[in-house]
Amino acid sequence: MTAQTIVIVGATGDLAQRMLFPSLYFLDSEGKLPKNFKIFGAARTDLTHEAFVADVHKAVKARAGKYFTEDAWNAFAQRLDYHTLDAEKPATFKALAGLLKDSGETIFYLSTSPSLYDAISTHLREADLVKPGASRVIVEKPIGRDLASSDVINDSLGRTFAEREIFRIDHYLGKETVQNLLALRFANALFEPLWNKVSIDHVQITVGETVGVEGRWGYYNDYGALRDMVQNHVLQLLCLVAMEPPASLDPDSVRNEKVKVLRSLRPITSLDDVRHRTVRGQYRAGVADGKTVPGYNEEAGGGESDTETFVALQANIDNWRWAGVPFYLRTGKRLPSKNTQIVIQFKDVPHSIFSGESLLSNRLTIRLQPEEDISLSLMNETPSLEGVALRSVDLNLSLTDAFKNEAPRRRIAYERLLLEAIRDNQTLFVRRDEIEAAWTWIDGIIDGWKRFDIKPAPYVAGTWGPAGAYALTERNGQTWYE
């Protein structure tokens, strides 16, 4: 059923101000929100209604830019309300219950530290704010820092909400190009017959960032690149590339296939695997975005640490479709470019009839950022009167250009996710067994690093990681596509 109220707990925080309220504003301006839908901001800060609305106005206007209109804002502002809510003060939850007694279906968005999930969900339950079948909760990553701690968080949420009422967000799943992976694979006859070990040589997934820890050294140092990025964003992309065709697009059909992929990942636990299938790195001082930047341990709030800021992995999926096909995963901070892409590298033609011509294998590249586009490289004959001269040419599909009339602006990923949560559709959200399977694989790698004392190798800020990242692919006769 469609929700009628959303309560954003942590409404004064960065995520709510930068992403959630602007996303709800855009949904409202396009007529996507239910007619009487209410938006409650809730946080420890003692704010008047007017002050809260003024803060949201500033945040929405800054994010919307040229797409902001006062008419749309005035309509949106009528939906807003604010309530002071403190996780350490149960009485504030009782007061909120009085305000929401006639609200119908309600979503609680916990835009807070996961360390507060238990207290907040407990107080929501004890204040009778959670109605069976009429309440749901949205929670942000990280869901723990290993399998044991994620179980603690999920157990605490499960004492208040049923599993089908828990919406775990990974904002990458709201990106248009990520969603287009399903369409590309399962709505086109061209690719699916080739989408296997017979035709594909290897797959590369890169999530590169030019920024450092941006003042969050304490948080990042507790997680590192493997926990912060690979466990969720990168593995979600891997699942969408590698999953079998689901029976339908209903939530459980899609998520069942993703879980199968995660459970088919070959463990990386032995000394040989840890040394040859993983690379840890940590950036040193260098140049990024044209500016001199400090090393990780010299960042504000930093100190001596062995936390990795870069990780590259060779993942193998042990099933019939993908046996023998390496999946190279790479992510890091202070890299040369902000770049998220998936590269499907096809195998060479079995025999070339073009004497003296060097043939390049076909390659499908799906870019998520900075631009959203898809390109397929094909060998093509160049205009010439002297024999046959071949050159690789890209067929390009720019999603921005192709759909500029339907979607004149680039949407915030949270728009799609919030709309699906309002409509009670869990397809784009992460199920508990997905998290458990992902953490099981990640925990094995972390344990191997500890047992065999694998320290991060240094790399200069503004480069693509330590030399070991290149050896990871080259020992199999392959190279990173950059």
KESE-403372 format. One line per 10 residues: number of its first residue (from 1); their letters; for each residue x negated, y negated, z of C-alpha. Coordinates in steps of 0.25 Angstrom, whole numbers, plus 5000, padded with zeros to 4 digits. Each point is the difference from the previous one (the first is absolute). Layout:
BEGIN
NUM = a = X/Y/Z ~ ...
end
This chain:
BEGIN
1 = mtaqtivivg = 5000/5000/5000 ~ 4996/4986/4998 ~ 4994/4992/5012 ~ 5007/4987/5004 ~ 4989/4995/5010 ~ 4984/5001/5000 ~ 4993/4996/5013 ~ 4985/4997/4997 ~ 4992/5002/5013 ~ 4988/4992/4999
11 = atgdlaqrml = 5006/4990/4992 ~ 4990/4989/5003 ~ 4988/5009/4995 ~ 4992/4999/4987 ~ 5007/5012/4993 ~ 5014/4995/5003 ~ 4997/4986/4996 ~ 4992/5003/4988 ~ 5007/5012/4994 ~ 5013/5004/5007
21 = fpslyfldse = 5008/4986/5000 ~ 4995/4996/4986 ~ 5005/5014/4995 ~ 5013/4999/5006 ~ 5002/4986/4995 ~ 4997/5005/4986 ~ 5010/5011/5001 ~ 5010/4990/5005 ~ 4998/4990/4989 ~ 5002/5012/4990
31 = gklpknfkif = 5013/5004/5007 ~ 4994/5013/5005 ~ 5004/4999/5015 ~ 5014/5004/5005 ~ 5009/4988/5001 ~ 5000/4999/5015 ~ 4986/5005/5003 ~ 4994/4994/5012 ~ 4985/4998/5002 ~ 4995/5000/5015
41 = gaartdlthe = 4986/4996/5003 ~ 4995/5005/5013 ~ 4987/4997/5007 ~ 4994/4997/5014 ~ 4998/4985/4996 ~ 5011/4991/5006 ~ 5006/4993/4988 ~ 5012/4992/4998 ~ 5009/5004/4988 ~ 4996/4987/4992
51 = afvadvhkav = 4985/5003/5003 ~ 5001/5014/4995 ~ 5007/4996/4987 ~ 4990/4989/4998 ~ 4988/5010/5001 ~ 5007/5009/4990 ~ 5003/4989/4991 ~ 4985/4996/4999 ~ 4996/5015/4998 ~ 5010/5003/4989
61 = karagkyfte = 4997/4987/4993 ~ 4985/5002/5000 ~ 5002/5015/4995 ~ 5011/4997/4990 ~ 4993/4988/4993 ~ 5007/4996/4987 ~ 5011/5010/5003 ~ 5005/4993/5012 ~ 5013/4992/4999 ~ 5007/4993/5011
71 = dawnafaqrl = 5013/5005/4996 ~ 4995/5015/5002 ~ 4993/4996/5013 ~ 5013/4993/5006 ~ 5008/5013/4997 ~ 4989/5009/5006 ~ 4998/4991/5012 ~ 5015/5003/5004 ~ 4996/5015/5002 ~ 4989/4997/5010
81 = dyhtldaekp = 5000/5001/5015 ~ 4990/5001/5011 ~ 4999/5007/5013 ~ 4988/5001/5010 ~ 4996/5014/5002 ~ 4989/5006/5009 ~ 4996/5014/5000 ~ 4996/4999/5014 ~ 5014/4994/5004 ~ 5012/5010/4998
91 = atfkalagll = 5010/4989/5004 ~ 4997/4993/4987 ~ 5004/5012/4992 ~ 5013/5000/5008 ~ 5003/4986/4996 ~ 4997/5004/4986 ~ 5011/5011/5001 ~ 5010/4989/5003 ~ 4997/4993/4988 ~ 5000/5012/4991
101 = kdsgetifyl = 5013/5007/5006 ~ 5008/4997/4987 ~ 4988/5002/4990 ~ 5004/5013/4993 ~ 4988/5008/4994 ~ 4987/4994/5005 ~ 4985/5001/4996 ~ 4989/4997/5010 ~ 4987/4996/4993 ~ 4989/5002/5010
111 = stspslydai = 4990/4990/4994 ~ 4991/5002/5012 ~ 4988/5008/5005 ~ 5003/5015/5000 ~ 4996/5000/5015 ~ 5013/4993/5002 ~ 5009/5010/4993 ~ 5003/5009/5012 ~ 5004/4989/5009 ~ 5008/4993/4990
121 = sthlreadlv = 5007/5012/4995 ~ 5003/5004/5015 ~ 5006/4987/5003 ~ 5008/5000/4988 ~ 5006/5013/5004 ~ 5002/4996/5014 ~ 5007/4988/4996 ~ 5010/5008/4991 ~ 4995/4992/4988 ~ 4998/5013/4992
131 = kpgasrvive = 5013/5006/4995 ~ 4999/5015/4994 ~ 5002/4999/4985 ~ 5001/4984/5001 ~ 4985/4997/5003 ~ 4987/5002/4994 ~ 4986/4995/5002 ~ 4989/4995/4991 ~ 4985/5002/5005 ~ 4987/4995/4994
141 = kpigrdlass = 4987/5008/4999 ~ 4991/5004/5006 ~ 5008/5012/5006 ~ 4988/5004/5009 ~ 4986/5001/4997 ~ 5000/5015/5000 ~ 5010/5012/5000 ~ 5001/5000/5015 ~ 5003/4985/5002 ~ 5009/5000/4988
151 = dvindslgrt = 5008/5011/5007 ~ 5001/4991/5012 ~ 5006/4989/4992 ~ 5009/5009/4992 ~ 5005/5007/5013 ~ 5003/4986/5007 ~ 5008/4996/4988 ~ 5007/5013/4999 ~ 5005/4999/5014 ~ 5009/4988/4995
161 = faereifrid = 5002/5002/4985 ~ 5003/5013/4992 ~ 4989/5002/4989 ~ 5010/4996/4989 ~ 5001/4986/5008 ~ 4985/4998/5000 ~ 4995/4992/4988 ~ 4984/5000/5000 ~ 4995/4990/4990 ~ 4988/5001/4991
171 = hylgketvqn = 5001/4987/4992 ~ 4993/5006/4988 ~ 5013/5008/4997 ~ 5007/4987/4998 ~ 4991/4996/4988 ~ 5006/5000/4987 ~ 4988/5007/4993 ~ 5000/5011/5011 ~ 5015/5002/4997 ~ 4997/5001/4985
181 = llalrfanal = 4991/5012/5003 ~ 5013/5008/5001 ~ 5006/4994/4988 ~ 4987/5002/4992 ~ 4999/5015/5004 ~ 5014/5004/5000 ~ 5008/4991/4990 ~ 4990/5003/4989 ~ 4998/5013/4992 ~ 4986/4995/4996
191 = feplwnkvsi = 4993/5002/5013 ~ 5005/5011/5008 ~ 4996/5011/4991 ~ 4985/4995/5001 ~ 5001/4996/5015 ~ 4992/5012/5005 ~ 4986/5007/5001 ~ 5001/5004/4985 ~ 4999/4986/4995 ~ 4995/4991/5011
201 = dhvqitvget = 4985/5000/5004 ~ 5001/4992/5013 ~ 5008/4989/5007 ~ 4995/4987/5006 ~ 5007/4991/5010 ~ 4994/4987/5004 ~ 5005/4990/5011 ~ 4989/4989/5000 ~ 5001/4987/5009 ~ 4990/4988/4999
211 = vgvegrwgyy = 5004/4996/5014 ~ 4993/5004/5013 ~ 5008/5003/5013 ~ 5006/4985/5000 ~ 4999/4998/5015 ~ 5005/5014/5003 ~ 4987/5006/5004 ~ 5005/5007/5013 ~ 5012/5006/4993 ~ 4992/5005/4988
221 = ndygalrdmv = 4989/5005/5008 ~ 5010/5010/5007 ~ 5004/5005/4986 ~ 4990/4999/4989 ~ 5003/5002/4985 ~ 5004/5014/5001 ~ 5011/4998/5010 ~ 5004/4987/4996 ~ 5001/5002/4985 ~ 4998/5014/4995
231 = qnhvlqllcl = 5010/5007/5010 ~ 5012/4992/4995 ~ 4998/4991/4987 ~ 4990/5009/4993 ~ 5006/5013/5003 ~ 5014/4995/4996 ~ 4995/4996/4987 ~ 4993/5014/4999 ~ 5014/5007/5003 ~ 5007/4992/4989
241 = vameppasld = 4990/5004/4990 ~ 4999/5015/5004 ~ 5014/5004/5004 ~ 5008/5009/4993 ~ 5013/4995/4993 ~ 5011/4999/5012 ~ 5014/5006/4998 ~ 5006/4986/5000 ~ 4996/4986/5006 ~ 5007/5003/5013
251 = pdsvrnekvk = 4991/4997/5012 ~ 4997/5014/5004 ~ 4997/5005/4986 ~ 4990/4990/4998 ~ 4993/5001/5013 ~ 5000/5015/5000 ~ 4991/5000/4988 ~ 4991/4989/5006 ~ 4998/5009/5013 ~ 4997/5012/4991
261 = vlrslrpits = 4988/4992/4994 ~ 4995/4996/5013 ~ 5001/5014/5006 ~ 4992/5005/4987 ~ 4988/4990/5003 ~ 4988/5009/5002 ~ 4994/4997/5014 ~ 4987/4992/5000 ~ 4993/5006/5013 ~ 4988/5008/4997
271 = lddvrhrtvr = 4986/4993/5000 ~ 4999/5002/4985 ~ 5013/4994/4997 ~ 4998/4988/5009 ~ 4987/4997/4994 ~ 5004/5002/4985 ~ 5015/4996/5000 ~ 5000/4988/5009 ~ 4992/4986/5001 ~ 5001/4990/5011
281 = gqyragvadg = 4995/4986/4998 ~ 4999/4987/5008 ~ 4998/4987/4993 ~ 4988/4991/5003 ~ 4999/4985/4998 ~ 5001/4996/4985 ~ 5008/4992/4990 ~ 5015/5003/4998 ~ 5010/4991/4992 ~ 4988/4991/4997
291 = ktvpgyneea = 4997/4997/5015 ~ 4989/5005/5009 ~ 5007/5009/5011 ~ 4995/5007/5013 ~ 4998/5014/5002 ~ 5011/5008/5007 ~ 4993/5000/5013 ~ 4998/4985/4999 ~ 5014/4997/4998 ~ 5008/4992/5010
301 = gggesdtetf = 5002/5008/5012 ~ 4991/5011/4995 ~ 4989/5008/5006 ~ 4992/5012/4998 ~ 5009/5011/4994 ~ 5000/5012/4991 ~ 5014/4998/4995 ~ 5001/5002/4985 ~ 5005/4988/4991 ~ 4999/5009/4987
311 = valqanidnw = 5003/5014/4998 ~ 5000/5009/4987 ~ 5005/5014/5000 ~ 5001/5012/4990 ~ 5014/5006/5003 ~ 5004/5013/4994 ~ 5014/5005/4999 ~ 5001/5015/5001 ~ 5012/5004/4992 ~ 5003/5005/4986
321 = rwagvpfylr = 5002/4986/4993 ~ 4987/4994/5006 ~ 4990/5011/5003 ~ 4986/4995/4996 ~ 5004/4986/4997 ~ 4992/4990/5010 ~ 5008/4988/5005 ~ 4990/4989/5003 ~ 5005/4990/5011 ~ 4993/4987/5003
331 = tgkrlpsknt = 5004/4988/5009 ~ 4992/4989/5007 ~ 4998/4986/5004 ~ 4991/4990/4994 ~ 5000/5006/4987 ~ 4998/4993/4987 ~ 5014/4998/4996 ~ 5014/5002/5006 ~ 5005/5011/4992 ~ 5010/5012/5002
341 = qiviqfkdvp = 5000/5010/4989 ~ 5003/5014/4996 ~ 4992/5006/4989 ~ 5004/5013/4993 ~ 4988/5005/4992 ~ 5004/5010/4989 ~ 4990/5011/4995 ~ 4992/4999/4988 ~ 5006/5005/4987 ~ 4996/5015/4998
351 = hsifsgesll = 4993/4998/4987 ~ 4996/4987/4992 ~ 5001/5000/4985 ~ 4994/4986/5000 ~ 4985/5002/4997 ~ 4991/4990/5007 ~ 5012/4993/5007 ~ 5000/4999/5015 ~ 5014/5004/5005 ~ 5005/4994/5013
361 = snrltirlqp = 5010/5007/5008 ~ 5014/4995/5002 ~ 5002/4992/5013 ~ 5013/4995/5006 ~ 4998/4988/5010 ~ 5011/4996/5009 ~ 4997/4987/5006 ~ 5007/4995/5013 ~ 4992/4987/5003 ~ 4996/4990/4997
371 = eedislslmn = 5009/5002/4988 ~ 5011/5011/4998 ~ 4998/5007/4987 ~ 4997/5013/4993 ~ 4990/5003/4989 ~ 4997/5012/4992 ~ 4987/5001/4992 ~ 5000/5008/4987 ~ 4990/5002/4989 ~ 5003/4992/4988
381 = etpslegval = 4994/4998/4986 ~ 4994/4986/4998 ~ 5002/4993/4986 ~ 4989/5005/4992 ~ 4997/5004/4985 ~ 4988/5008/5005 ~ 5004/5014/5005 ~ 5008/5001/5013 ~ 4996/4991/5012 ~ 5007/5002/5013
391 = rsvdlnlslt = 5002/4991/5012 ~ 5008/5001/5013 ~ 5012/4991/5000 ~ 5010/4997/5012 ~ 5015/5001/4998 ~ 5004/4990/5011 ~ 5013/4998/5008 ~ 5001/4988/5008 ~ 5012/5002/5010 ~ 5000/4985/5002
401 = dafkneaprr = 5001/4997/4985 ~ 5010/5011/4997 ~ 5010/4996/5011 ~ 4998/4985/5001 ~ 5015/4998/4997 ~ 5005/5010/5010 ~ 4989/4997/5011 ~ 4994/4986/4998 ~ 4992/5000/5012 ~ 4991/5011/5007
411 = riayerllle = 5008/5006/5011 ~ 4995/5002/5014 ~ 5000/5015/5003 ~ 5008/4998/5013 ~ 5012/4995/4992 ~ 5002/5014/4994 ~ 4997/5007/5013 ~ 5010/4991/5008 ~ 5011/5002/4990 ~ 4998/5015/5000
421 = airdnqtlfv = 5001/5000/5015 ~ 5012/4991/5001 ~ 5007/5010/4990 ~ 4995/5012/5009 ~ 4991/5006/4989 ~ 4988/5007/5006 ~ 4993/5004/4986 ~ 4989/4989/5001 ~ 4997/5003/5015 ~ 4991/5010/5006
431 = rrdeieaawt = 5005/5012/5007 ~ 4994/5005/5013 ~ 4994/5013/4994 ~ 4993/4991/4989 ~ 4993/4993/5011 ~ 4996/5013/5007 ~ 4995/5006/4988 ~ 4992/4988/4996 ~ 4994/4998/5014 ~ 4996/5015/5000
441 = widgiidgwk = 4992/4998/4988 ~ 4994/4987/5004 ~ 4997/5005/5014 ~ 4992/5012/4994 ~ 4991/4989/4993 ~ 4998/4992/5012 ~ 4997/5012/5009 ~ 4989/5004/4989 ~ 4994/4986/5001 ~ 4999/5001/5015
451 = rfdikpapyv = 4994/5015/5000 ~ 4990/4998/4989 ~ 4997/4985/5005 ~ 5003/4994/4986 ~ 4997/4985/5002 ~ 5005/4989/4990 ~ 4990/4997/4989 ~ 4997/4985/4998 ~ 5005/4993/4988 ~ 4999/4985/4996
461 = agtwgpagay = 5012/4992/5000 ~ 5005/4998/4986 ~ 4996/5013/4995 ~ 5008/5013/4998 ~ 4995/5007/5012 ~ 4988/5008/5004 ~ 4992/5009/4989 ~ 5006/5012/5006 ~ 5014/4996/4993 ~ 4993/5001/4987
471 = alterngqtw = 4994/5014/5003 ~ 5014/5005/5004 ~ 5005/4999/4986 ~ 4987/5002/4992 ~ 4997/5014/5006 ~ 5012/5004/4993 ~ 4996/4993/4987 ~ 5010/4989/5002 ~ 4999/4985/5003 ~ 5009/4989/5007
481 = ye = 5008/4992/4990 ~ 4998/4985/5004
end
